[in-house]
Amino acid sequence: MTESSSMKSMLYEHLTSLNIKAAADKGLVAILPIGSIEIHGSHMLAGTDSITVHRIAALAAESGIHCSLSTLLRYVSGNKHFLGTISLTAKTMLSLLEEMCDEITRNGFKKILILNGHGGNIPVLRLFLREMLNKRKDYVLYG
């Protein structure tokens, strides 16, 4: 990783294993974007929340001070009343978030920012942050 390439993008999928190690060793904050596949009506795309939060995370990655994971969660918890929405249970969301954060940490990152792009995710994210605080994980979560 050259200095100029490291400053252009820290998008996880654009990095090699050596780049990932270097980013983690620098103490960069790993950004985990959370969006949704949800119908907002006939006038908007189902992925609007995911597209928006992914772009914000990508801009942060371009700064070179954060590493953004494009492995974004695009699902909502329990919003099944609109055709086209992809929904998971809160239990599944909590398990996915914990395993993803554990894996991010296993790859060397100690600070993780959960960047939420969907208001409906807030209750599950609050519960997740509280549970992780009680579990005393080996990483710091920001949400």
N, C-alpha and C positions, 0 to 999 in steps of 0.2 A: 504494500500500500504506500503510494507516494504521498507526500504531504498535501499536494494539490488535490489528489483524488479523495483523500480522507476528509478534506474540507468541503468537497462538493456534495457528497452524499454518504450518510451513514445508514442507509436503508439496509436492513438485515439481509434481505435476499440478494443484495448486490455485493456482499462481503464474502471473502474466503474465510476458512477457519482461523487462519493467522490474523486476518483483519478483525474478526470477532474477538479473539483473545486480546489483541491490542486495544480495542475499544473498551473491553471490560477492565483491562489493566489500568487504563486511564481514568477509570471511575465514572465513565459516562452513564447517564441515566437511560435505562431501557424504557422505551415508550411502547405500551401495549394498547393499541386503539380498539375501542369497543363501539360497534355500530349496531345496525339492525337491517333486516330485510323485512320491511313493513310497508303496507299500503297506506298512503296518506290521502288517497282519493285518486280520481282519474287523471289529475293534472300533474302528478309528480311520479318520478321513478321509484320503484320499490326499494332501491338501494341508496336513496338520497342521504340518509344518516351515515351510512358506511362510506360513501364516496366523500362526503364532507370531512369526516373525522380522519379518514386516510390521508386526505390532502393536507390537513393541518399537521398530522404526524410527519408527513414527508417534508414539509417546509421546516419543521423542527430538526429533522435529520440533516437537511441541507446546511444547517448552521454549523454542523460538525461538533456540537457540544452534547448532542443526544444521539442515541442509536434507536431508530424506529423499527419495530417488528411489523412487517406487513401481514403477519399471520393474525389478522384481525378477526375478532368474534363478530359475526354479523347476525346474531340471533337475538330474539327478545324473549323475555320470560313471561309466559302466560297471556299473550295477546292474540287469541285465536279467532276473533270475531270478524276479521277481514280476509277475504280470499286473497291469497298471494303472500300473506305474512308467514314467515318461518319462525316457529316458536319452540322453545325448549322449556323444561320445568326449571324452577329456581334451583332445585337440587343438582340438576345437570350443569347449570351455569356455574354454580359454586364449585363443583368438582373440576370443571374445565379451567376456571380461573386459577384455582389452587395449583393444579398440575402444570399449567402454563408458567405461572410464576416460579414454581419449583424448578422447572426446566431452564428458564431464563437464568436463574441463580446457579444451576449446575454448570451453565456455560460461562460463569464468571461475573455476572452482573449482580451488584448488591443493592442497587436502587432501581425501583420500577415505578414508573408513572402510568397509571391506568387512565387513559384519555377517553372519556365517554362522549359519544355523539348522539345518544338517544335518551331522552328524559325518562322513558319507561324503564331504563336499566338502573336508575338511581336507587330504588329500594334494595335490589339484589346486591349492588355494589357496596352500599352502606353495611349490609349484613356481612358481606365478604371481608371488608376491611376490619370490622369488629372481630370476626372470627380469627383472622390472621393475627391480629394484635394479641388475642388471648392465647394463640398457639405459639407465640414468640418465635417466629420464623427467623432465619438467618439472613433476612433482607429487609429493606425498608420500602414500604409501599406508600405511594402518594396517589390520591384520587380526587 
